[in-house]
Amino acid sequence: DPTTGFDYPSGDVAMSADLVIPAGKTVRVGPGTKFKASMDVKLQVLGELIVQGTPESPATFEGSGTPKSWHGIVVESGGKLTLENAHISGATYGLFAMPGSMYSVDSSVIDTSFKAAVVQSNGTFKRTRFVATIPETVSLASEVSVDDPNGALTIMDASPTITDCRFDGASTVTDLVRIGGNASPTFDHVYLHDAHCAFHTFGGTNTSARITNALMENFSYGFMAYATKPIVEDSVFKNNASDFGICLGATEDNAPALRNNCYSAGEVQLDPSCFGIGIADTAPAKAASTSAGTITVFSN
């Protein structure tokens, strides 16, 4: 549309087959545009997709309303996605960022999908809400994989930056964030609640998530770490059965680092049956940080 600059300025778009943005082409989506996809259909980005909704009129991408009712947005190697004020729902993978892709997500919601997002490349999420769903099955494996049924956000061999985001749980036996492979993501000012684990990491010395100014409440485990060395600072652990489980493969060399966190029990609560080493916060905060958590719009 020459008057708006958008390829899809508004209205409904039926996707009965894969919509492919080829390499070298840029497609722009405007406020209020609604993509309605059929079963297994995907929006495949090899070029560039720019989605510019507004808070009052977000752009939406949906299937029939239930998880796995369409495939989702797939950003291929060399592809680039800019997503602002958008709502993705009912997908297998709301957003799948393949190795070698680029993405920036801001002020968006991803819900009612098998997995809200799977990322295998570096990028950013800001002011975004990830809503988990109850999967058909549950994986008890400690390893992290793309297709395991746990995790609203799965990060594999990538180090994205996640700030001012909210993660809503749906099941006491599934996790919210799962991190595997060679990954060192950073999380700042995030709110996570009501699931099995806020964070589940599996890898080695090169897997080292950094979490600051986070609020984690109502979990079986705030954090479950397998042979990884996460850093958690200036955060709040509230009403968790165990704040930390330091599990198989734990050594002094890859022990998590805890600094200036506040624990509702007064000190970090460890799972003694998790076959790991003990850790301590040598200087815990005396009171919960009022800045821990996420932005007001997603805090209710």
N, C-alpha and C positions, 0 to 999 in steps of 0.2 A: 504494500500500500504506500504510494509515494507521498500521501498526505501525513502519514504517521511514522514512516520509516520501519514499520513492522511487517514482516512476512505474514504473520498471523496477528492482526491487530485486536481481535476480539471474537466472541462467538464460539460455537461448538465445532469441534473437528473430530470426525469419526475415523478411527484407525482400525481398519479391517485387515491390514497387512503391515509388515514392518515399515516404519518411516525412517529412511536412511538419509543422514546429512553427509554427503561425500566430502572427502578431503579437499580443502581449498575453498569450500563454500561456507558462508556464515548465514545462519537463520536466526531471526529475531522474533520473539513472542511477546505480545503486549498484555496489559492488564485484562482480566476477565476471560481470557481464552481458556476453553475447556477441551482437553484432549480426552476422548473416550475410546479405550482400546479393547479389542477383542482378545479372547484367550490366546496366550503364548506370544502375542504381538509385543514387539519392543520398539523403542525409539533409540536408534543406533547413531551415535555421534562419532564420525571420523573427521569431520571438519570442526565447526564451532557453533554451539547453540547458546544464545543469549536470551534468558527469560527475565523479563522486567515487569513483574506484577506490582501491585500496590497493596498496602495493608487493608484498604477498603475493598479492593478488587484483585485478589491474587489470581495468578494463573494456576490451573489445576490439571493434573494428569491422573487418570483413574481407570479402573476396570469396572467390574460389576459390583464392587464394594466389599468383596471378600478376599483374603490373602490368596495369592497365586492366580488371580483372575486375569492377569496379564503379566508380561515378563518384567517390564520396567525400563528405566533409562540406562543405557549402557554407553559409557564413554570409552572408546577404543584407544589404543596407543596412537599418539599424535593428535587425538581429539581434545577439545576444550569445552568445558561447560561453565557458564556463569548463571547461577540460579538465585533470584531475589524475589521474595514475597511469592512463594509458590507452595502448593500443596500436592504431595504425591501420596496415592493411596491404592490399596488392593493389589499390590504387585508381588512378584516373587522376590525381586530385589528392587526396592524403590529407586536406589541409585547404585550402580556398579561401576566403579572407576578402575579400569584395567591398568596393568603396568604400562608406564609411559604416557598416561593421560594427565590432563590438568583439570582442576575444578575449583570453584569458589561458590559456596552456598551460604546465603544470608537470609535471615528472617523468614524461615520456611518451616513447614511441618511435614513429617513423613510418618504415616501411620497405616494401620490395617494391612501390613505387608508381612510376608514370611520373614524377611529381614529388611529393616529400614534402609540400611546402606552397607555395602561391602566395598572397602577401598584397598587397592593394591598400589597406590601411587600417592605422592605428597599433594596436599591441597589444604583448603581451609573450610571450616564450618563456623559460622557465627550466628548467634541469636536464633538457633534452630532447635526444634523440638522433635525428639525421636520417641516414638510410642511403640513399645513392644506388643507382640500378640502371643497368644498361647499356641505353641506348635503342636503338630499332630503326634510327634514323638519327642523323646528327650535323650540327648547323648550324655553318657557318663564319662566319656573320654576326657583325659586332661589335655590332649592335643587340641589345637585350634585349627579349623579348616573352613573353607568357604561355605560348604554345604552342611556343616553340622547345624542342628536345629536350634542352637543356643545363640543368643546375641542379637540385640537390636542393631548394634554397630559392630561389624567385624573388620579388624585391621590386620592385614597380612603383608609383611615385608615392606612397610611404608611408615612414614613419620609425619602424619598430618597434624595440623593445629586446630584444636577445638576450644572455642571460647564462648562464654555466655550462653550455654546450651542446657537443655533439660532432657532427662531420660526418664520415661515413665515405664515401670515394670508391669507385667501382666500375669506372672506365674512365679510361685515360690521355688520352682525347680529349674528355672532357666536364668540366664545371665543377661546383663544389659550391654556391657562392652567386653569384647573378647579380642585379645591381641596376641598374634603369633608371628613366628619367623623373625627376621632381622628388622625389628621395628622399635622406634623410639618416639612415639607420639607425645604431644604435650596437651594437657587439659588445664584450663584456667577458668575459674568462676563457672563451675558446672554443678547442677543439682541432679542427683540420682536417687531413686527411691523404689522400694517394694519389689524386690526380686530375690533370686538366690545370691548372686554376686553383683556388686556394682562393677567391679573389674576382675577379669580372669585373664592372666597372662601365662603363656607357655613359650619357652624359647631357651635362651642362654644369656651369656654376659652381654650380647649385643641387643637384647630386648630389655629396654629400660624406659618404661613410661614415666613421665613427670606430671604429677598432679598437684595443682596449687589452688587454694581458695575454693575447695570443693565441699559440698555437703552431701554425705552419704547416710541415708537412714532407712531402717526397717529391712535389713538384709540378713540372710543366714551368714554371709561373709561380706564385709565391706570390700575386701580385697583378697583374692586367692592367687598366689604367685607360685608358679612351678619353675624353678631354676632361673628366675629372673630377678632383677634388682631395681624395682621401681623406687621413685623418690616421691614422697607425699609430704607436702608442707602447708602450713597455715590453713588446714582443713578441719572439718568437723565430722566425727563419727558418732552417729546418734541412734540408739535403740537397735543395735545389731547384735545377733547372737554371738558372733565373733567378728571383731574388727578386721583381723588378719588371719589367714591360713597360709603358713609358709610350708609348702608341700614338697613332694618328691624332687630330688635334685638340689635341695637347699644346702648351701655351704656358707662359710664366713665370707667368701669372696663375692657371692652374689646376693647377700642379704639385703632386703629392702632398707631404705633410709627414711626414718620418720623424724620430722622436725616441726616443733611449735604447733602441733595439732591439739584439738580439744576432743576429749572422749567422754561420752555421757556417763560411763562407769568410773571416771576419774583417772583411768590409765588404759592403755591399749589392751583390748581383750583378744587373747590368742587362742587358737584351737589346739589344745595339747595333743590331739590325736592325729594331727596332720603331718606327722613324720618329719618335722622340720626343726630348725633351730629357733631359739627365742630371740625376739628383738624388743627394743624398748625405745620410747621417745624420751631422750635424756632431759629435754626441757619442754614438757607439754604446756600448752596454753592453759591458763587458769579459767578462761571464759571463752565461749564460742565467739568466733569472729563474726561480726555483723555483716561482713562483706562476703562470707563464704556462701556459695550457692550460685544462683543465676539471676537473670534479669527479671524485673517485676512482671512483665507481660506473660511469662511462662511459669510463675511461681504459685499460681492458685490451683 
